């Protein structure tokens, strides 16, 4: 049986960890080793804004040992990512260069949305009942040392996702100076944390209740293992959680470490973590709490194995991304009938030209999002609506989209309203050249589809496409007069023709 040996390294805010895996198409993913080293990079980043070089040198020493460990296992390839403490540090690029020079390891940095996406993949892979939980109503609470991500599913659909700077280490460091100024530091943490969680609840929960909490993070894993109510290591009922909160919050850090047999480093951040979880459980009304038992390393390897087609996806997150786009559109009271018609028309054109135009399924999803969201800016101001729609997309975190992909969606919306093809230098937030080309292709399709519902009356129910010499013939299935739409397409055809090399022509389908 052939297999690959791979390593995943996470340069986290409170520790550096590495997992080594064997991957094969027959047996899937198997973890064969796990090493970790506690180093609080976040203590510097969250208080000073940068990481001092004593810590950088210590980090490089750790990664050198990790590299030696990989040689022992004859690791064929590795993935290494830095989380918020590294990414937010003002000297991030210098640190990454030092790591490369000292250890030979290339540490990548990805944005928060991508990190959370990898973690969601590992959760879906690691929990056999994941699909059932998200159908019932579930909040996935991903708490790291530097930030907190709350993702809510209802009826199997992603409803909301929001990142808060409420990581356990970040909270401890920000409030550290206040601990000696009060006899009840727990109340101070509760006030600080409660402000964030209450705001989230007011803006996004709207009285919504969820049955389950899936907790991602070592703190909750420790708690669940200690007080698991039914013998399962990853599960507990809410009363069991409530019962342990007061005893944990009343204990000192040394006591917690000894009493619960957890590392002292973990004990120092257990209190802010448990306050965060308790507050989320209160506002959500959750009845059951599950510990996912996975981390970013697992997510990196799951993503790698899926892309290499070594394993089948446990959950299709592309559907979640589109579902969340619909939630955003609804929030801004978009014209559902219009955007739905534009979406259907745009995807039909896309499917008709994709092979000739060099478009792929990922492009289709980005186009679909642009169609759904292109009208939401009118809620802000009907004049310049596309600009506001663009701003809304840029300001929203879409778990599963890279920053470049989010820019593609935003600029597809923005430039579909332009009469001429924008130059790369004219873009507000420049895209990489290949992504710039992708955006233009999608904007041209959206521009056509939008024009075919110029009246906002959904006159065209369905379109089909054929090629004739230098023309793209779009036949409209309709019983209505589409003179306005034909004129609009004629006026918009130059943009499309300049990008694709063939002219779109709108005609009525013969009956």
N, C-alpha and C positions, 0 to 999 in steps of 0.2 A: 504493500500500500504506500503510495507516494504522499508526502506531506511537506509543508513548509514550516520552518521555524522562524517566528517573527517576534519582535519586541515592541512594546508601546511604552513611552516615557511621558509622564506628566510633570512638568515643572509648576507645581501648585503654589498657593499662597502660604500654606502652612507646612507643606512637606513636598519632597520629590519622590516619586514612586515609579517603579518599572515592573511590568508584567511580561512574562515570556510565554508564548503560546505555540501550540502546534495546530495547523489548519489543514484539513483535507476535505475533499468533496464527500467522502464516505462517512466520516465521523464528525465533521463540522469543526467547531472551535474547542480546544482543550487548553486550559491554563496549566502550565507546568512549573512556574516559579513566580514569586512575588517578593520584591524587595522594596523597602521604603526607608526614607531618612527624614526626620523632622528638622526642618529649617524654615524659620518664619520670615520669608521674604516680604510678606505683607506687612510685618511690623514696621519696616522702613517705608514701603510704598504708601501705605495708608496714613502715615503721620508726617513723612518728609517729602513725599512725591518722587523719591528716587531710592535706589538700592546702593548702600555703601559697599566699597570694594572688599572689605573683610568678608562680607556675606557672599559676594561674587566669587571670591577665591574658594570659600568653603563649598559653594555650589559646584564649581568646576572640579574640585576634588571628588565630590560625590559622583558626578557624571563620569569621571575617569574610571571609578570603580564599577559603575554600571556598564561602561564599555568593555571592561575586562570580563565582567559576568557574561556579556553577550558573546564574547569570544569563546568562553567555556562551553556554551551551548551551541556554538557554530550557527548563530543567528544569521539568516540569509538577508533580512531586511529589517528596518526599524522605522517607527514613526515617533516623533517627539514634538510636543506642543507645550507652550507656556500659557498659563491662565492669567487672571486679572492682575495679580501682583507684578508679573513681568510686563504685561502689555501696557499697564498704566504707568509704569516707571518712566521718568523722563529720559533715563539713560538706557532704555530697552535695547536699542540697536547696538550700543557699545557692549552690553552684556552678551547679547547673542553672538557678536563677533568674538568676544573673549572665549565663550564656550567653544566656538568653532576652532579657534586657534589652539586652545589648550587641550581639547578632547577629540577634535575631529567630528563631533556630533553637530548636525544641523537642527536647531530648534526652531520650529515654525511658530508663528503667532496668527491666530485666527480670531475673528470677532466673537462677541458673546453669543450671538444667535447661532453661529456654527457650532460652538462648543456645546450649547444646550441641545442642539439637534443630534449631535453624536451621543450625548447622554440619553436622550429619548430613544434612540435606536437600541442602545444597550438595555434599557428598561424593557422595551417591547420584546427583545430577544430573551431576556433573562426571566421574565414572568409569564408562566404558562397561561394564566388567567387574564392577561392584559386586555384582550379584546372584550371580555365580559365586563371587566371593571370600567372601561371607558364607556360602554353602553349604559351602565348603571348610573354614571355620573361620578367623575373622579377629578380631583385636583392633584397634579403631579408637582410636588414641592422639591425643587432641586436647590439645596442649600450648600454652598461652598464656603470657603474661608473669606472670599471677597464679595460675593453677591448672592442674591436669592432670585430664582426664577419660579414663578407660579404659572402653571399651564392647566387650563380647565377644559375637560371634555364633558359633553353631555350628549346622550344618545349616539355615542360613537363618533361625534364630530368635535373638532377643536373649536372652542367658543372664544377663549381669551388666552393670551399669554403676555406676561409682563415681567420685566427684570427690575429688581430693586437692589440698591447698594446696601444690603443688609447681611453680608456674610458674617459668620460667627467671629472670625478673627478681626475683621474690620470693625465690628461693633465694640469688641473688647478694647481695641487700640484707641478708637475715637473717644470712648468714655473713660479710659484708664485714669485720667487726672481727677475725675470726679469721685472715684471709689473711696478715697480717704477723706472726702468732705461730707459724708453722710453715713448714718447708721443703717440705712436701708438702701443699699446699692441696687438691690433687685427691683425696687420701685422705679429707680432712675432708668434702668434698662427697659422696664415695662413701658414707661412713658415714651421713651425714645422710639422703641420698636412699634408701639401701638399707634403712633402718629402715621407711620408709613402704611401699616396694615389696614388701619381704618380708612385711610384715603383710597387705597386699592379697593377695599370693599365697597365704598360709596360709588366709585367710578365704574367698577367692572362687575361686581357681584349682583347688584340690583335685586337683592333678596333671594338670589339663586342658592339652592342647597345642593350639596354633593354628598354622596354616601361614603365615598372612600377617599383617603389620602394615600398616595404613593410617595414615600419620602426617599429622596436620593441624598445621601450624605452619611458620613461615618457616625455622626452624633446620634442620629435616629437608629441606626443599625445597632449601636451599643445598647440603647434604651430598650429596643424590641427584644434583643437577646436576653436581657436581664429579666424583663417582666412579661415575656410572651405568654398570653393567656390560655392558649389551647395546645401548647406543645410544639407549635410550628415556630421556627426560628425567625420568620419574616413577617409575623402578623400579631396584632393585638387589638382588643376592643378598646373603645374610648374610655370606659371606666378605669381600666388598668392604667392607661396613660395618665388620666387625671390623678389617680392615687399616688403615683410616683413623683409628680411634679414638685409638690411642696417639700418632700424629703430631699430631692436633688438640689433645689434652690436654697434650702437651709444649711446644706453641708458645705464645708470648705473644700478647696481643690485637692489637698492632700487626702482628705477623707474620701472624696469621690474616687480618686485613683485607687485607693486601697480597697474600699468597700465594693466597688463594682469591677475591680480587676481590669482597669483600663489605663492606657498610658497617661502619664501626667500631662503631657502636651495636649491630649484630647480633653482631659478634665478641665483645663483652663478655658476652653471654649464651649463646654457643655451647657452652662447656664444660659448664655444668650441664645444658643440654638434651641433649647427647650422652651424658652419664652416665645420665640418666633413660631415654633410649631404649635404651641398651645393657643396662641392668638389666631393662627390660621384655622385650626380645628374649631375654635369658637365661632368665627365668622362664617365658616362653611357649613357648620352643622354635621360634619362628617361623623360616621358611626364606627368606622373601621380604619385602622392605620396599617399600612404595609411598608416594610423596608425593602427597597429594590435590590440591595446587595450588589450594586455595580458602580463603576466609576468611569471617568473619562478614558482611561486606558482601554476598558472593555468596549466603549463606544468607538474608539479609533479602529480597533481590530474588526468589529462587526462591520463598520463602514468599508474597510479594506476588503474583507471577505465577500461582501455583497457586490462591490464593484468588480472584483475578480471572478464573480459568478461561482465562488466556492460554496456559498450558501444562498438560499432563497430569503428574500426580505420577510421579516416577521410581521411587518406592518407597512402599509403603503402611505408614507408621510406626505407624498405629493398631493394626495386627496385632502390632507389636513391643511396644507398651505392654501389651497384654493378655498376650502371651507372658511378659513380665517379671513381671507379676502372678502368673502360674502358678508361676514360679520361686520367688518369695517365699513363696507358699503351701506349696510343697514343702519349702522350707527350714525352715518352722515346723511341718512334719508335719501339715498340715490334713487333715481327713477328705475325701479326694478324691471318694468316692462321694456324700457329702452335699452338698458344695459344687457338684459337677457337676449334681446334681439341682436344687438351688436355682437355679443359673445358668440351666438350661434352662427351668424354670418361670417365673422372673422375666422372661426375655426374651420368652417367649410372651405373658405378660400385657402387657408393654411394647408389643409389636407390635400387640396387640389394642386398646389404648386410646390409642396415640400421637397420632393425628390429633385425637381429642376432647380429649386432655390437653395438647396443645401441646408435645410432646416431639420432639427431633430426634436424628439419628444420633450426635452427640457425647454426648448424654445416655445413649444406649443403651450406649456404650462405658464410661462412668463407672459405670453400673449393673452392667455385666458385671464390672468390676474389683472393685466392692464385694461382689458375690456370691462371687467367687473368694477374696477376702481376709477375709471376715467371720468366719471361724472360726480364723484363725491365732493369735489371742491366747490360745487355750486351751493352747497350748504353754507359755506363761508362767505362767498360772494359770487353772484351770477356773472359778474364781469371778471374776466380772467380766470374762469373756473378751472381750466386745465392746469394753470400754474399752481393753484391752491391744491388741486388733486395731487400734483407732483410733490408738493411740500408735505402733504399728509403721508404719502407713501414713504418718503425719505425719513420722516419722523417716527414711523412705525417699525417695530421690530418683528420681523417674520422669521420665526424659528424654522430653519431649513434652507433659507436663502442666504447666500453670501452677500457681502456689501456691494460687490459689483453687480450681482443679479438684481438686487433691490434697485440700484441705479438704473439698470436696463428697464425695469418696469416703470419707474418714475419718468425717465426720459422718453420712453415709448408714448406715455400719456402726453407729456409736454409737447413733443415735436410732431405728434400727429396733427396738431392744430396749425403748424407752420406751413406756409405756402411753398417755401423752398427747402431744400435739403440742408440741414445745419452742418457746418464744418466742425471737426473735432475740437478745434480751439474755441468754439463758441459755447461749448457745454459748460454749465455752471460747475459741475463736479466731473472732471474729465474721466472718461472710461478708457480702459485699455483698447488698443486699436481693433482687435478682433471683436470685443464686446460692443464697440461703437458700431461696427458693421451689423452685428446681430440686432442691435437696437433699431437701426434704420430700417431693416427688413420688417421688423415687427410693427414699427410706427407706420410704415406704408400700408400694411394690411389693416391696421386699426383705422387709419384715415379713410380707407375705402368703405369698411364696414359701418363706420360712423355716418358716412355720407349716404349710405343706403337706407338709413332711417332718419333722414334729414327732417322730416315732418314730425318725428317722434310718435307716429301712428302705427308703426309696425306693419306697413303695407306688404312687405316682402316676407313671406313665411319661410322660404327655403331657396337656396341658390345651388347651382351646379356650375362647374368650370370646365372649359375645354381650351386648348391652344389652337390658334389658327395663324400660321406664319408668325408675325411679330405682335400678335394680339392675344390677350387673355380674355376669352369670351365668358362673361358671367351672366348666366340665364336665371332670371328671377321668376319664381313661382308666385304669382299674384293675380288678383282679380281687380286690382285698383289701378288708377292712373298714376304712373311713376315718372311723369315728365320731370318733376322737381328733382327726383333722385337721379335720373339719367343726366340731367344738366349738372348736378353736383359732382357726379363721378367724372364727367367730361372735364370739369374745372380742376379736379383733384388728380387727374391721371398723370400729369407731368411728374409729380413727386414719386409715384409708384414706378413709372417708366424709367426714370433716371436711376433708380436703385436696382430694378430687376431686368431692365432691358426689353420689356414687352409692355404694350399699352393695354390697360384694362378697359373693356367695353361692356356696358350694362345693357342687356336686352331682355325682353319679356319672353318667358317660356311659351312655346307654341302649345296650344290645347287642341 
